[in-house]
């Protein structure tokens, strides 16, 4: 096959069997109509590691109080027994859940998915 020099005008022509690309119009992802998605669409992200954290509660104290804590010390948290815990993925609140015991380990069962408007 011989090399052929292409002109810029030829690059704009449509290639048979390919759809032309839309010009960028400043549209956002939310402007795009919902397209059916499948598990295969997400395969590219399956192997990306994420950090999952379950927060039982929080407490605020001064450094001097923290330094006085020793083995067996109790730190009071801002949650009550039976209250839902927060579940974070990469430091973003995504769900609430309950602590469960699985054999000799603790686990989390999600009871509520938190949907936030992404900006």
KAQUIBEL-V645243 format. One record per pair of residues at least 4 apart in sequence whose ideal C-beta (glycine too) atoms are under 8 Angstrom apart, sorted by the first residue. I is the first residue (numbers start at 0). J is the second residue. If there is no record, write none. Layout:
I	J
I	J
This chain:
5	9
5	10
6	10
7	11
8	12
13	17
13	19
26	30
26	31
27	31
36	40
36	41
38	42
41	45
49	88
49	89
50	87
50	88
50	89
50	90
51	86
51	87
51	88
52	86
52	87
52	88
52	90
53	84
53	85
53	86
53	87
53	96
53	98
53	107
54	84
54	85
54	86
54	87
55	76
55	78
55	84
55	98
56	76
56	77
56	78
56	84
57	76
57	77
58	74
58	75
58	76
58	77
60	64
60	65
60	74
61	65
62	66
63	67
64	68
67	72
68	72
68	74
78	82
78	84
81	97
83	95
83	96
83	97
83	110
83	111
84	95
84	96
84	97
84	98
84	107
85	92
85	94
85	95
86	92
86	93
86	94
86	95
86	96
86	107
86	109
87	91
87	92
87	93
88	93
91	115
92	113
92	115
93	112
93	113
94	109
94	110
94	111
94	112
94	113
95	109
95	110
95	111
95	113
96	107
96	108
96	109
96	110
96	111
97	107
97	108
97	110
98	105
98	106
98	107
99	105
99	106
99	107
99	108
100	104
100	105
100	106
101	105
101	106
